[in-house]
Amino acid sequence: MKNYDVNICWGIARIRVYLQMENYKGFYDINSRGNLKGADLLETAIETDLLEQDDIKNSNCEMKIFENKEEDYCFSCVLKDKQGNTLEIDEEIEELPKFIVGCHIIEYKESE
C-alpha cells in the first residue's frame, strides 16, 4: 500500500483475504467503509456471517456467495497449487473462516 492515513475520518479500505487448503491457495478482495482503522478493518474482513456476493470486488479463485436450495448461505471457490492443479470447495458460509489464513489492507482512501 502506498499510503495509510489513520487521520482519515471516513474511509474505504480494500482488504485482501487469503484462503488455503493444503497447498492450494487463492484470495478475494472486499471493501470496508467507515471510521475503522487497522485491526478493526481486518476483523471486518474475516467476519463472514454477513458476507454477500456483492461484497466480493476481486478474486483469483472464482469466489462465489450464494443461497442453496435449503436457503442456507454457502460459498464456493477454486483454489490452485503452484502447478496449476485445482481444488474446488463448496461449503456453508459458516465454514469459510477455517480456510482463511490471512488478510491485509491493500488500499485505504478517503470516502467520496
Secondary structure, DSSP 8 states (H G I E B T S, - for coil): -----TT-SSEEEEEEEEEEETTEEEEEEEEEEES--HHHHHHHHH--TT--GGGEEEESS--EEEE-TTS-EEEEEEEE-TTS-EEEEEEEGGGGGGGEEEEEEEEEEE--
